[in-house]
């Protein structure tokens, strides 16, 4: 299938672009009344994730309604630990919760690391195929997974946490088990991402949501090492690495074999560009709270960000997932401002 | 009263010291069975905070039991918004919760900013006096308050949050009200800190717990500006500013009129020392999770940190409050390792 809009793929590869591509993390989701209508017709979040026709429907909504330059498959990073055998519940207002966790070698019995991806995660692959069929080449489709470190955090801690002290504890008390678990997660993640590409994902993003809780040295040892394995394994399509909060590791991330480095809203685009040069595309990073401003201010803040780029190697996004109570009309102002911006490079 | 151990005050001022001083954030608290015995004899956390004899008792426990070089008055940063009229509840496993919040100019009616500190926060001042009496000069007593930005976060959001998007929203939708509220909080905070010094606090620490959720520019506008007012107003005793997560603002914080800059466990001591020179004392920053290691490893990790100092201008601490399930014996190993370390500067 020929893509009618391949702007984001060209931007990722550093090729010539006529304008900056734009999409939003969590664009398929709670901000859209059309999403809530689908969601409320189902038993819950997990039914939506696990039913390809509904996942495809909400994946495509922001392409139609908001006019983004890419779709991202509607799913969750926690489908991977679940496929391993650690089932999770999504508890209203509290987030994910796992009954079983891995805190010792003995707990490894709760998880399997050698299984058929199609067998346990086929619903995601099916959703990718269905989405591409219905998108009919209008925009590329992004596949994704959590970074091994972030998946490790949930598998050890068993829920979200401000400090993830249970997960970080293992780095001190049993680093061998931590590396063993991280290696196994990495292996499954690579298989899963390759299956997504095989199913039709045009681009891959790896989310390291809990990067910010580790210092630079521990991040290198317990996360970068595994991101490196993934980056070396995924060569079929452009790869984006987004390590939220890893301010002191951005330079090291940019040295991995990826196309694009995602930036959160606290990261300074110009300082990072100066540090890493022009060999990687940067993605981000408007503060999601900027979309609470008036339309005129959203446009101003977006233009200010665009003016800071000084390179064609950018994919526009927010610095975090769009917040649920943001007015979709403000999102449109953000997107339209990017589309109207005249690129200088 | 003459202090028998004034090591931490000399370290803060950059004077000569015979060894590095050491204390822990949250040292008076859940790690000690002696604390839990007092806490469990009362109706709850707030009774403990509000009753000077009990607050003094738990403040002194770590001096006796752990051998730290400073006591910090047992209290909570949220006593300030409460004194303003926004009462909070401490909900088990969920943290603080405020019934009333400030989201508009009209909501300012819920809070008073011009009141007698002695009248509403006299219990803290009384606890300081009682603690000093019972300490009898064994170690200095640290007073504290939350930074205006962090107090603002709670007053607007009404509870803890991963993103504090309600609080950050106001920075875009109504920056005038945000500055108005921050100014008022600052004024009260300065009065409160001066009252603590008057009551006998030998040193002051300001905690900016939610510094890390703002980018560099917004941090300068909505937090540093008010920390600067506090730093210029508090000259009677040494002042420590601890902005957790503000990695890109540490240089700017060190330029404020303070003695000591607190570092979280993700901050690189040597890089920061190289950036700011030797004009400020640094405080921190062992990863609290390091205390889950074996005794030998706790000693190794502590020595590794001490070796990185390369200056006498250090106060040893963790990079975050000690976690509740840490073995107090490991804390002693940490403290004793610091005490045995031979200072080279």
Interface residues (C-beta under 8 A of the other chain):
Chain A: X160 X162 X163 X165 X168 X169 X171 X172 X173 X212 X213 X214 X215 X216 X218 X245 X247 X248 X265 X266 X267 X268 X287 X288 X289 X290 X292 X293 X297 X320 X323
Chain B: X160 X162 X163 X165 X168 X169 X171 X172 X173 X212 X213 X214 X215 X216 X218 X245 X247 X248 X265 X266 X267 X268 X287 X288 X289 X290 X292 X293 X297 X320 X323
